[in-house]
């Protein structure tokens, strides 16, 4: 393990985030590199990109604090091409995303690189070292799981990682595993039955005009793309 970077009141947020990103990339190894211009820790291999985005808070100020809202993104070239060949609607209808979420949606805390908040008893931010530990213990194992088949991930991915069902569903569909695609949906709807009703509404639509609900749009796209038939049981 390399030495943890230390920050002072004279370090601006840009410098702080860059040092933290470079350190985290070195700690993760496994091909991860820090892309300073994008504030991303990224690994690219076999048409797949795995990224931890260090999204800086607009409240960050030199001498006051530097806060980051980390985001996890996984995208796949084969899925991106598959989506581009179809007219899909919804939040993740393009881009080839298998996964895309802020870490707070996974039950993990946001990151404080410099400042007093993570030391408070009621704080919801963690230090750089604590974030590194969370990445190694929770994020990296699940990124590795997503490097495998949709079928395995559909059963073994923790429920809290099925934040949005669309990316996982489209991944499984693009790779020809319709059973896994349906399994991702079923697991998601087990805890969010109200969203299944919206999805089913979308499946019954002939056209998606004027649809501004992402689950309705997703339901329409699932049928329109041939991934599901209107009457398929989930």
C-alpha positions in Angstrom: 0.0 0.0 0.0 1.3 3.5 -0.9 1.2 6.4 1.4 -2.1 8.1 1.8 -2.0 11.7 0.4 -2.4 14.5 2.9 -4.2 17.7 2.2 -3.9 21.3 3.6 -6.0 24.4 3.7 -4.1 25.8 0.7 -4.9 22.9 -1.6 -7.8 23.6 -4.0 -10.5 21.0 -4.8 -9.0 20.2 -8.2 -5.6 19.4 -6.7 -7.1 17.4 -3.9 -9.3 15.3 -6.1 -6.5 14.6 -8.5 -4.2 13.4 -5.8 -6.9 11.2 -4.3 -7.8 9.7 -7.7 -4.2 8.8 -8.5 -3.8 7.2 -5.1 -7.0 5.2 -5.4 -6.0 4.0 -8.8 -2.7 2.8 -7.5 -4.4 1.0 -4.6 -6.9 -0.8 -6.9 -4.2 -1.7 -9.5 -5.8 -4.4 -11.8 -5.5 -2.0 -14.8 -7.2 0.9 -13.1 -5.8 4.3 -14.1 -6.8 7.8 -13.1 -8.0 10.1 -15.9 -7.3 13.5 -14.5 -9.3 15.5 -17.1 -12.4 13.5 -16.5 -11.9 12.9 -12.7 -12.4 9.2 -13.3 -10.6 6.0 -12.1 -11.1 3.7 -15.1 -10.3 0.2 -16.3 -10.7 -0.8 -19.9 -10.5 -4.3 -21.2 -12.2 -6.5 -23.8 -14.6 -3.9 -24.9 -15.7 -3.1 -21.3 -15.1 0.0 -19.3 -15.4 0.1 -15.5 -15.3 3.6 -14.0 -15.4 5.3 -10.6 -16.3 8.9 -11.2 -15.1 11.4 -8.5 -17.9 13.9 -9.0 -17.0 17.0 -6.9 -19.6 18.9 -4.9 -20.4 22.4 -5.9 -19.9 23.3 -2.2 -16.2 22.4 -2.3 -14.0 25.3 -1.4 -10.2 25.8 -0.8 -9.6 25.9 2.9 -13.1 24.7 3.8 -13.6 21.3 2.4 -13.5 19.0 -0.7 -16.5 16.6 -1.0 -17.1 14.0 -3.7 -20.2 12.1 -4.8 -18.7 8.9 -6.3 -20.5 7.2 -9.1 -19.9 3.7 -10.5 -20.3 3.1 -14.2 -19.8 0.0 -16.3 -20.3 0.2 -20.1 -20.0 -2.5 -22.8 -19.2 -2.0 -26.5 -21.4 -4.9 -27.6 -24.4 -3.6 -25.7 -23.8 -0.1 -27.0 -23.9 -1.3 -30.6 -27.0 -3.4 -29.9 -28.8 -0.4 -28.5 -27.7 1.8 -31.4 -29.4 -0.6 -33.9 -32.8 -0.2 -32.1 -35.2 2.6 -31.3 -35.4 2.3 -27.5 -36.7 4.8 -24.9 -35.8 5.3 -21.3 -33.0 6.5 -19.1 -30.5 3.8 -20.2 -31.7 3.3 -23.7 -28.3 4.3 -25.1 -24.7 4.4 -23.9 -24.1 0.7 -23.5 -24.4 0.9 -19.7 -24.5 -2.3 -17.7 -24.4 -0.3 -14.4 -24.6 3.3 -13.6 -25.3 4.7 -10.1 -24.1 7.0 -7.3 -22.6 4.9 -4.5 -25.2 6.3 -2.0 -27.8 4.2 -3.8 -25.7 1.2 -2.8 -25.8 2.1 0.8 -22.3 3.5 0.8 -21.4 7.0 2.1 -20.2 9.9 0.1 -16.5 10.9 0.3 -14.9 13.8 2.2 -11.3 14.4 1.0 -10.7 17.4 3.2 -13.0 18.9 5.9 -14.6 18.2 9.3 -17.8 16.3 8.4 -16.7 12.7 8.5 -15.5 13.2 12.1 -18.9 14.0 13.3 -20.9 11.2 15.0 -23.9 11.9 12.8 -21.9 12.4 9.6 -22.7 10.6 6.4 -19.3 11.1 4.7 -16.2 8.9 5.0 -12.5 9.5 4.6 -10.3 8.6 1.7 -9.0 5.5 3.4 -12.5 4.4 4.4 -13.6 4.8 0.8 -10.7 2.8 -0.4 -11.7 0.0 2.0 -15.3 0.2 0.8 -14.2 0.0 -2.8 -12.0 -3.1 -2.2 -14.5 -4.8 0.0 -17.8 -4.1 -1.9 -17.4 -2.4 -5.2 -14.5 -4.3 -6.8 -16.0 -7.8 -6.1 -19.2 -6.8 -7.8 -17.5 -5.3 -10.7 -15.7 -8.6 -11.2 -19.0 -10.4 -11.0 -20.3 -8.2 -13.8 -17.3 -9.2 -15.9 -18.9 -12.7 -16.1 -22.1 -13.9 -17.6 -25.5 -12.2 -17.1 -26.9 -15.5 -15.8 -24.5 -15.6 -12.9 -24.9 -11.9 -12.1 -28.7 -12.3 -12.2 -28.6 -14.7 -9.3 -25.5 -13.5 -7.3 -25.5 -9.7 -7.7 -26.6 -8.2 -4.3 -30.2 -6.8 -4.4 -29.0 -3.3 -3.5 -26.9 -3.3 -6.7 -30.0 -3.7 -8.8 -30.6 0.0 -8.4 -32.0 0.5 -11.9 -33.2 -2.6 -13.8 -32.7 -1.2 -17.3 -28.9 -1.5 -17.7 -28.8 -5.1 -16.4 -31.9 -6.1 -18.5 -30.4 -4.7 -21.7 -27.1 -6.3 -21.0 -28.6 -9.7 -20.7 -30.8 -9.2 -23.7 -28.0 -8.0 -25.9 -26.1 -11.1 -25.0 -29.0 -13.4 -25.8 -29.8 -14.4 -22.2 -33.5 -13.6 -21.9 -33.9 -15.7 -18.8 -31.3 -13.6 -17.0 -33.0 -10.4 -18.3 -36.3 -11.5 -16.8 -34.6 -12.5 -13.6 -33.1 -9.1 -13.1 -36.6 -7.6 -13.6 -38.2 -10.1 -11.2 -35.7 -9.3 -8.4 -36.1 -5.6 -8.9 -39.9 -5.7 -8.8 -40.0 -7.9 -5.7 -39.1 -4.8 -3.7 -40.8 -2.2 -6.0 -44.2 -3.6 -7.1 -45.5 -0.1 -7.8 -42.8 0.3 -10.5 -43.9 -3.0 -12.1 -47.3 -1.5 -12.7 -45.7 1.4 -14.5 -43.6 -1.1 -16.5 -46.7 -3.1 -17.4 -48.5 0.0 -18.6 -45.6 0.7 -21.0 -45.8 -2.9 -22.3 -49.4 -2.3 -23.4 -48.7 0.9 -25.3 -48.8 0.9 -29.1 -46.6 4.1 -29.3 -44.5 5.8 -26.6 -45.4 9.4 -27.6 -45.5 11.9 -24.7 -44.2 9.3 -22.2 -42.2 11.0 -19.5 -42.1 8.1 -17.0 -38.9 6.1 -17.3 -40.5 2.8 -16.3 -43.3 3.2 -18.7 -40.8 4.0 -21.5 -38.7 1.0 -20.4 -41.7 -1.3 -20.6 -42.6 -0.1 -24.1 -39.0 -0.5 -25.2 -38.8 -4.1 -23.8 -41.7 -5.2 -26.0 -40.8 -3.0 -29.0 -37.3 -4.4 -29.1 -38.5 -8.0 -29.0 -36.8 -8.6 -25.6 -40.2 -9.4 -24.1 -43.6 -10.2 -25.6 -46.5 -8.2 -24.3 -47.9 -11.3 -22.4 -44.7 -12.7 -21.0 -44.7 -13.4 -17.3 -41.9 -11.8 -15.3 
